[in-house]
Amino acid sequence: MVSQQHHILSTISLLLFCVAIVPSEAFISPRHVSLQNLVSNDDFRRVPSDIIRSRHLLFMEENDNDDDEEALVEDDTDESPAEVISNYKSKISARRIDSTARPGSSAKTPIDVTMKFGGSSLANSDRVDHVANLIKDRINPPNNEDGSPSDEIPVRPRAVICSAMGKTTNSLLSAGEMALEGRVDIEALRTLHLGTCRHFNLPERTCEDVEKLLNECEDMLNGVRLIQELSPKSLDQLVSYGERCSVRIMAARLNQIGVPAQAFDAWDVGVFTDDTYGDAKLLPDTIASIKGRFDGRVDPNVVAVVTGFIGHNTKGKITTLGRGGSDLTATAIGAALKVDEVQVWKDVDGILTADPRLVKNALPVSHVSYEEASELAYFGAQVLHPIAMQPALQANIPVRVKNSYNPIAPGSVIDNTGNPERMVTAITCKRNISLMDITSLQMLGAYGFLGAVFADFEKNKVSVDVLASSEVSISVTLDKKQKEEDIENLRTDLSSFAEVELHRDRAILTLITDVSRSSDVLATVFATFSMHGIQVEMMSQGASKVNISFIVKESQIEDAILKLHACLFEGQCDVAIIEDGHIV
């Protein structure tokens, strides 16, 4: 009893000392602050009620007069301790944000964002450190080299979504294959993750959490080795260890450099999916679920570092979101929190006019529409997957693609409008495809012929990229993902009523453009192709309002892209360019 009273009196003495040394402007009016606001629930319950009522624990309130008055605090609130703390935090949160501005910097209102970083941005300890400091500098932009305030608008990252470090996902899949062969070895993964922990001298708790996950991963692989089975469900759990280790390391590093952060597995912030292992879809109520979890669990002034790519299904089991899964996590959280912008950080300066591996002079595109970005992604460009953009599109939130290796580059903004004044936005391609020409032998009417053709496509589960048709013939492209057996079965079925020709080694060249100006675009394209002997075997336009596709031989695709890019974007055209019906 004596020890308990001593503990209580020590707590009260400490509080009175804190009041004496904390300046009044540190509190944004609440006029009265109670003992219950500032001590833990357990300590508060141990303080006898007669002490509180008789002493009326006094705090100084803000007062413009020289004579400060003491405000009596009565214990008459009906609020729970958690509600009191929440209300108090909400009153001081605005002042906390403003107080982080660098000396000499101009005051700008931060914008709320979610930020996603892929594996290449987090490849090793140096990259983790770079990204952590990048986040810090986006929150509080440093002054220019001459000491003048930065023009950059600061951000408040509501969530940072992280992929697995470097090639961790591929390493985990390889480890799964090795386990099926009777060997378990994750030493390279231990070296990467625990080495990163030691490099930064991260807190012991973080290192223990990461090591526990790696031990769990190894135990799982030993199970695979023993039972000789690795199901889609097990694969999803196996690859999840990469993201789960990554966020714990990133959150700890952010805290080390002064950015308050907390690691979360995606399901802890409301990311729930259907039961399709390997390619799960978000449940319809996921956006509302994320909002509820953030409202109840995440301080808006603490960066939530969240696992990308993974979630929980209705049974509480781990699932993966398939291609573009981490981007989808970022846009879903952004939509739920109604952020001002979703930022996806990659290793290029935004969306480019062509693949920089082929076109050395590829240029950044500052502004594209969601529809243009979807077409670019579908036809092979390294942009956000169309499914990943859906939450942002539905919430009308812009997505900015930026370069983590060159953070000062403005990047590319994807929104509902794009840039309608631009004739051509970008050139992309899809390689190693086949062209199938199907001609009716029975002169069926269009509806009968097309109906029979697509019935056989459905029967054999063969999908089409690009299509062109007439009353008695149809040409389609098939990509390399189609099974050879399925294509041969399709040919056999179609041969009962049509002549079928299959041309291998073809490629699709796609222009992302405003098709309302297609006459000008096509005049320039075909003049260029004619000048350089590039033969178009098929063309498709109309289904989409932002793309025109050409089928050419694989051997000519690179030359076709280089010549068109030089003409349309580099001012090096050896034919006349037509714009609005005029030669320019």
C-alpha positions in Angstrom: 0.0 0.0 0.0 2.9 2.4 0.9 4.6 1.5 -2.4 1.4 2.2 -4.3 0.9 5.6 -2.7 4.5 6.5 -3.4 4.0 5.6 -7.1 0.9 7.8 -7.2 2.6 10.8 -5.5 5.6 10.4 -7.8 3.4 10.4 -10.9 1.6 13.6 -9.7 4.9 15.3 -8.9 6.2 14.5 -12.4 3.1 15.9 -14.0 3.4 19.2 -12.0 7.1 19.4 -13.0 6.2 18.9 -16.7 3.6 21.7 -16.5 6.2 24.1 -15.1 8.6 23.5 -18.0 6.3 23.1 -21.0 5.5 26.5 -22.7 1.8 27.3 -22.9 1.9 27.5 -26.7 2.6 23.7 -26.7 -1.0 23.2 -25.9 -3.7 24.3 -28.4 -6.4 25.3 -26.1 -7.9 22.8 -24.4 -8.6 25.3 -21.7 -8.4 22.6 -19.1 -6.3 19.4 -19.2 -7.1 16.7 -16.6 -4.9 14.2 -14.9 -6.7 11.5 -16.8 -5.4 12.9 -20.1 -1.8 12.5 -19.1 -1.4 9.3 -17.1 -1.9 5.8 -18.2 -5.3 4.1 -17.6 -3.9 1.8 -15.0 -2.2 4.7 -13.1 -5.4 6.8 -13.3 -7.5 4.0 -11.9 -5.0 3.7 -8.9 -5.3 7.4 -8.0 -7.9 7.7 -5.2 -10.9 9.8 -6.3 -10.7 11.9 -3.1 -7.2 13.0 -4.1 -8.4 14.2 -7.5 -11.4 16.0 -6.1 -9.7 17.6 -3.1 -6.5 18.7 -4.9 -8.3 19.7 -8.2 -5.0 19.1 -10.0 -4.2 22.6 -11.4 -2.9 23.5 -14.9 -2.2 27.0 -16.2 -4.5 28.0 -19.1 -3.6 30.4 -21.9 -4.4 33.9 -20.8 -3.6 37.2 -22.5 -3.6 39.0 -19.0 -0.5 39.3 -16.9 -2.3 37.7 -14.0 -2.5 34.0 -14.7 -5.5 32.2 -13.2 -5.7 28.6 -12.1 -8.4 26.5 -13.7 -10.1 23.9 -11.5 -10.6 20.5 -13.2 -13.5 18.5 -11.9 -13.7 14.8 -12.6 -17.2 15.1 -14.2 -16.5 13.8 -17.7 -18.4 10.9 -19.2 -15.6 10.2 -21.7 -13.5 7.0 -21.5 -9.7 7.4 -21.1 -9.3 6.4 -24.8 -11.8 9.1 -25.9 -10.1 11.7 -23.8 -6.7 10.9 -25.4 -8.2 10.8 -28.9 -9.8 14.2 -28.4 -6.7 15.7 -27.0 -4.5 14.4 -29.9 -7.0 15.8 -32.5 -6.6 19.3 -30.9 -2.8 19.4 -31.2 -2.3 17.5 -34.5 -2.5 20.6 -36.6 0.2 22.4 -34.6 2.4 19.3 -34.7 2.5 19.3 -38.5 3.3 23.1 -38.8 6.1 22.8 -36.2 8.2 20.5 -38.4 9.0 23.1 -41.0 12.7 23.7 -41.5 14.2 27.0 -40.4 14.0 29.5 -43.3 11.6 27.4 -45.3 8.4 28.9 -46.7 5.2 27.6 -45.0 3.1 25.4 -47.3 0.1 23.2 -46.5 1.1 19.6 -46.8 -0.9 17.3 -49.1 -1.9 13.9 -48.0 -0.4 11.0 -50.0 0.2 7.3 -50.1 3.6 6.3 -51.4 4.5 3.0 -52.9 8.1 1.7 -53.4 8.9 -1.4 -55.4 11.6 -4.0 -55.0 14.2 -2.3 -57.0 13.8 0.9 -54.9 14.5 -1.3 -51.8 17.1 -3.6 -53.2 19.6 -3.3 -50.3 20.5 -1.4 -47.2 21.7 1.6 -49.2 18.5 1.8 -51.1 16.4 1.4 -47.9 18.3 4.3 -46.4 17.9 6.4 -49.6 14.1 5.8 -49.6 13.8 6.5 -45.9 15.5 9.9 -46.3 13.6 10.5 -49.5 10.4 10.2 -47.5 11.7 12.5 -44.8 12.7 15.1 -47.4 9.2 14.9 -49.0 7.6 15.6 -45.6 9.9 18.5 -45.0 11.6 19.6 -48.2 15.2 20.8 -47.8 16.1 24.4 -48.8 17.7 25.0 -52.2 21.5 25.0 -52.5 21.5 28.8 -52.3 19.6 28.6 -49.0 16.3 29.8 -50.4 13.1 28.0 -49.5 12.2 25.0 -51.7 9.2 25.3 -54.0 8.3 21.7 -53.4 5.0 21.1 -51.7 5.5 19.0 -48.5 3.5 15.8 -48.1 2.0 14.0 -45.2 2.4 10.3 -46.0 -0.7 8.5 -44.6 0.8 5.2 -45.8 4.0 4.0 -47.3 3.5 0.7 -49.2 6.5 -1.5 -49.6 7.3 -4.4 -51.8 9.8 -7.1 -50.8 13.4 -6.1 -50.9 15.1 -6.5 -54.3 14.6 -10.0 -55.8 13.3 -11.5 -52.5 10.0 -12.7 -54.1 11.9 -14.6 -56.8 14.3 -16.0 -54.1 11.4 -17.3 -52.1 9.8 -19.0 -55.1 13.2 -20.6 -55.9 13.4 -21.7 -52.3 10.0 -23.4 -52.6 11.2 -25.3 -55.7 14.4 -26.3 -53.9 12.3 -27.6 -50.9 10.3 -29.8 -53.3 13.7 -31.3 -54.4 14.6 -32.0 -50.7 16.8 -28.9 -49.9 16.0 -26.0 -47.7 18.3 -22.9 -47.9 17.3 -19.3 -47.1 20.8 -18.1 -46.1 20.8 -15.5 -48.8 17.6 -14.1 -47.5 18.9 -14.0 -43.9 22.0 -12.2 -45.1 20.0 -9.6 -46.9 17.4 -8.8 -44.2 19.4 -9.4 -41.0 22.4 -7.8 -42.5 20.3 -4.7 -43.2 19.1 -4.7 -39.6 22.8 -4.9 -38.4 23.9 -2.2 -40.9 21.5 0.3 -39.3 21.8 -1.1 -35.8 18.0 -1.3 -35.7 16.3 -1.9 -32.3 16.5 -5.4 -30.9 12.8 -5.8 -31.2 12.8 -5.2 -34.9 15.7 -7.6 -35.5 13.9 -10.2 -33.4 10.6 -9.7 -35.4 12.5 -10.1 -38.7 14.4 -13.2 -37.5 11.1 -14.7 -36.3 9.6 -14.3 -39.7 12.6 -15.9 -41.4 12.6 -18.8 -39.0 8.9 -19.3 -39.7 9.6 -19.2 -43.4 12.3 -21.8 -43.0 10.0 -24.0 -40.9 7.4 -23.8 -43.6 9.9 -24.8 -46.3 10.9 -27.8 -44.2 7.3 -28.8 -44.2 7.2 -28.5 -48.0 10.3 -30.7 -48.1 8.7 -33.4 -46.0 5.2 -33.5 -47.6 6.5 -32.8 -51.1 3.6 -30.4 -51.8 3.5 -26.7 -52.5 -0.1 -25.5 -53.2 -1.2 -22.0 -54.4 -2.3 -21.4 -50.8 1.2 -22.3 -49.5 2.9 -20.3 -52.2 1.0 -17.2 -51.2 2.1 -17.6 -47.6 5.7 -18.3 -48.7 6.1 -15.1 -50.8 4.4 -13.0 -48.1 7.5 -13.2 -45.9 9.4 -10.8 -48.2 6.9 -7.9 -47.8 6.5 -8.6 -44.0 10.2 -8.3 -43.4 10.5 -5.3 -45.6 8.0 -3.1 -43.8 9.4 -3.8 -40.4 12.9 -2.8 -41.5 11.6 0.4 -43.3 9.5 1.5 -40.3 12.4 1.0 -37.9 14.7 3.0 -40.2 12.2 5.9 -40.5 11.9 6.1 -36.7 15.7 6.2 -36.5 15.9 9.3 -38.7 13.1 11.1 -36.9 10.1 10.1 -38.9 7.4 8.5 -36.6 6.4 5.2 -38.3 4.7 1.9 -37.6 4.8 -1.3 -39.6 1.5 -3.0 -40.5 0.6 -6.2 -42.3 -2.0 -5.3 -44.9 -4.8 -7.2 -43.2 -4.3 -5.2 -40.1 -5.3 -2.1 -42.0 -8.3 -3.7 -43.6 -7.0 -5.2 -46.9 -9.3 -8.2 -47.5 -9.7 -10.3 -50.6 -11.6 -13.2 -52.1 -10.3 -16.8 -51.9 -8.4 -16.9 -55.2 -4.9 -17.8 -54.2 -2.2 -16.2 -56.5 -4.5 -13.7 -58.1 -6.9 -12.5 -55.4 -9.4 -9.6 -55.9 -10.2 -7.1 -53.3 -13.6 -7.6 -51.6 -16.2 -4.9 -52.4 -16.2 -3.5 -48.9 -12.4 -3.3 -48.6 -12.3 0.5 -49.1 -14.7 1.0 -46.2 -12.8 -1.6 -44.2 -9.5 0.3 -44.7 -11.0 3.6 -43.8 -12.4 2.1 -40.6 -9.1 0.6 -39.6 -7.1 3.8 -40.2 -9.7 5.9 -38.4 -9.5 3.6 -35.4 -5.9 2.5 -35.2 -3.5 4.8 -37.1 -2.4 8.2 -35.9 -2.5 10.4 -39.0 0.8 11.9 -38.0 2.5 8.5 -37.9 3.5 7.0 -41.2 1.8 3.6 -41.6 4.3 1.3 -43.4 2.1 -1.3 -45.0 2.9 -4.5 -46.9 2.0 -4.4 -50.6 0.8 -7.3 -52.7 -0.8 -9.4 -49.9 -4.0 -9.5 -47.9 -6.3 -11.9 -46.0 -9.2 -13.8 -47.5 -12.5 -14.5 -45.8 -10.9 -17.5 -43.9 -8.1 -15.3 -42.5 -5.5 -16.9 -44.8 -2.8 -15.0 -46.7 -3.5 -14.2 -50.4 -1.5 -12.4 -53.0 -3.1 -9.8 -55.4 -1.3 -10.8 -58.6 0.4 -8.5 -61.1 0.4 -4.9 -59.9 -0.6 -6.0 -56.4 1.5 -3.5 -54.5 0.2 -0.6 -56.7 -3.3 -1.8 -56.0 -2.7 -1.7 -52.3 -1.4 1.9 -52.6 -4.4 3.1 -54.7 -7.0 1.2 -52.5 -5.6 2.8 -49.3 -5.4 6.2 -51.1 -9.0 5.9 -52.1 -10.1 4.9 -48.6 -8.3 7.8 -47.0 -9.3 10.3 -49.8 -5.7 11.4 -50.1 -4.7 14.2 -52.5 -2.4 12.0 -54.5 -1.1 8.5 -54.8 2.6 8.3 -55.5 4.1 5.2 -57.2 7.9 5.3 -57.0 9.7 3.3 -59.7 13.2 3.3 -61.3 12.3 5.6 -64.3 11.3 9.3 -64.6 7.6 8.5 -64.8 5.8 7.3 -68.0 8.0 7.6 -71.1 7.3 8.0 -74.7 8.9 4.6 -75.5 10.8 1.8 -73.8 14.2 3.5 -72.8 15.9 0.1 -73.2 15.2 0.5 -77.0 14.8 4.2 -77.5 17.7 6.0 -75.8 16.0 9.4 -76.4 12.6 8.4 -74.8 11.0 11.4 -73.1 9.0 11.7 -69.9 5.3 12.3 -70.4 4.0 14.8 -67.9 0.3 14.0 -68.0 -1.8 11.0 -69.2 -5.4 9.9 -68.7 -6.3 6.7 -66.9 -7.5 5.2 -70.2 -4.2 6.0 -71.9 -2.2 4.5 -69.0 -4.4 1.4 -69.1 -3.7 0.9 -72.8 0.0 1.5 -72.3 0.1 -1.2 -69.6 -1.9 -3.7 -71.6 0.4 -3.4 -74.6 3.6 -3.9 -72.7 4.7 -0.6 -71.1 6.0 -0.7 -67.5 3.1 1.4 -66.1 0.5 0.7 -63.4 -1.6 -2.3 -64.2 -5.1 -1.3 -65.2 -6.7 -3.1 -62.3 -4.3 -1.3 -59.9 -5.6 2.1 -61.1 -9.3 1.3 -60.6 -9.6 2.5 -56.9 -7.9 5.8 -57.8 -10.0 6.2 -60.9 -13.3 5.6 -59.0 -12.3 8.1 -56.3 -11.0 10.6 -58.8 -7.5 10.7 -57.2 -4.5 11.5 -59.4 -1.7 9.0 -59.5 1.9 10.3 -59.9 4.6 8.0 -61.1 8.0 9.1 -59.9 11.6 7.9 -59.9 13.1 6.9 -56.5 16.6 7.2 -58.1 15.9 10.8 -59.3 13.3 12.2 -56.8 13.6 15.8 -58.1 12.1 14.7 -61.5 8.4 15.8 -61.6 7.2 12.4 -62.8 4.0 11.7 -64.7 0.5 12.4 -63.5 -2.4 10.0 -64.3 -5.9 11.4 -64.0 -9.2 11.7 -65.7 -8.2 14.3 -68.3 -4.7 13.7 -69.6 -3.5 16.1 -72.2 -6.1 16.4 -75.0 -3.9 18.8 -77.0 -1.2 16.2 -77.7 -1.5 14.2 -81.0 0.6 11.1 -79.9 1.3 10.3 -76.2 3.6 7.3 -76.5 4.6 4.2 -78.5 4.6 0.7 -77.0 4.7 -2.8 -78.3 3.9 -6.4 -77.5 6.3 -8.9 -78.9 6.3 -12.6 -79.8 2.7 -12.8 -80.8 1.0 -14.9 -83.5 -1.4 -13.6 -86.1 -4.4 -15.9 -87.0 -6.4 -15.3 -90.2 -9.7 -17.1 -90.3 -11.8 -17.1 -93.6 -15.2 -18.7 -93.9 -15.6 -21.6 -96.3 -19.4 -21.5 -96.2 -20.1 -17.8 -96.8 -22.1 -17.6 -93.6 -23.7 -14.3 -92.6 -21.6 -12.1 -90.3 -23.4 -13.0 -87.2 -23.3 -16.7 -87.9 -19.7 -16.8 -88.8 -18.5 -14.6 -85.9 -20.7 -16.5 -83.5 -19.2 -19.8 -84.6 -15.6 -18.4 -84.4 -15.9 -17.0 -80.9 -17.7 -20.1 -79.6 -14.6 -22.1 -80.5 -12.4 -19.5 -78.9 -14.4 -19.8 -75.7 -14.4 -23.6 -75.8 -10.6 -23.8 -76.0 -10.1 -20.9 -73.6 -8.0 -18.9 -76.0 -8.0 -15.1 -75.6 -7.5 -12.4 -78.2 -5.4 -9.2 -78.1 -6.3 -7.3 -81.3 -9.1 -8.1 -83.8 -10.1 -7.0 -87.3 -13.1 -8.5 -89.1 -15.2 -8.5 -92.2 -18.4 -10.4 -93.1 -16.5 -13.6 -94.1 -13.1 -13.2 -92.5 -11.5 -12.3 -89.2 -7.9 -11.7 -88.1 -6.8 -12.0 -84.5 -3.6 -11.9 -82.5 -2.7 -14.4 -79.8 0.0 -13.7 -77.3 2.8 -16.0 -76.0 0.9 -16.9 -72.9 -1.5 -19.1 -74.8 -0.9 -22.8 -74.5 0.3 -24.4 -77.8 -2.1 -27.3 -77.2 -5.1 -25.0 -76.9 -4.1 -23.1 -80.1 -3.8 -26.4 -82.0 -7.2 -27.6 -80.7 -8.7 -24.3 -81.8 -7.3 -24.6 -85.3 -8.8 -28.1 -85.6 -12.3 -26.9 -84.5 -12.2 -23.8 -86.7 -11.1 -25.9 -89.7 -14.6 -27.5 -89.9 -16.0 -24.3 -91.4 -13.1 -22.0 -92.1 -9.7 -21.8 -93.6 -7.1 -21.0 -90.9 -3.6 -19.5 -91.4 -1.3 -19.0 -88.4 1.6 -16.6 -88.8 4.3 -16.8 -86.1 6.9 -14.2 -85.0 4.8 -11.1 -85.2 4.6 -8.0 -82.9 2.0 -5.4 -82.1 3.0 -1.8 -82.3 0.6 0.5 -80.5 0.3 4.3 -80.7 -1.4 5.9 -77.7 -3.1 8.7 -79.5 -6.3 10.7 -79.9 -8.2 8.7 -82.5 -10.3 11.7 -83.4 -7.1 12.8 -85.1 -6.4 9.4 -86.7 -6.2 10.7 -90.2 -3.3 13.0 -89.4 -1.6 10.2 -87.3 -2.1 7.5 -90.0 -0.8 9.8 -92.8 2.5 10.2 -90.9 2.8 6.6 -89.8 2.2 5.1 -93.2 4.5 7.6 -94.9 7.2 6.6 -92.4 6.6 2.9 -92.8 6.6 3.2 -96.6 9.8 5.2 -96.6 11.6 2.4 -94.6 10.0 -0.7 -96.1 8.0 -1.7 -93.0 4.9 -3.8 -94.0 1.7 -3.6 -91.9 -0.1 -7.0 -92.0 -3.1 -5.8 -89.9 -4.4 -2.7 -88.2 -7.0 -2.1 -85.6 -8.7 1.1 -84.5 -12.0 2.0 -82.9 -12.7 -0.1 -79.9 -10.5 2.2 -77.8 -10.5 5.9 -78.3 -6.9 6.3 -77.4 -5.0 3.6 -79.4 -4.2 2.5 -82.9 -2.5 -0.9 -83.3 -0.4 -2.2 -86.2 0.8 -5.8 -86.7 4.2 -6.1 -88.2 6.9 -8.8 -88.4 9.0 -9.3 -85.2 12.1 -8.6 -87.2 10.8 -5.1 -88.1 9.3 -4.0 -84.8 12.4 -2.2 -83.4 13.1 -0.3 -86.6 9.4 0.7 -86.8 9.5 2.1 -83.2 12.8 3.9 -83.6 11.7 5.6 -86.9 8.3 6.6 -85.5 9.7 7.9 -82.3 12.3 10.0 -84.1 9.6 11.5 -86.3 6.9 12.1 -83.7 9.0 13.1 -80.7 12.5 14.0 -81.7 12.0 16.3 -84.6 13.9 14.0 -86.9 11.3 13.1 -89.5 12.1 12.3 -93.1 8.5 12.5 -94.2 5.9 15.3 -93.8 4.0 15.4 -90.5 0.4 16.2 -90.8 -1.4 18.1 -88.0 -5.0 19.4 -88.3 -4.8 18.7 -92.0 -1.7 20.8 -92.6 1.9 19.9 -93.2 4.1 21.0 -90.4 
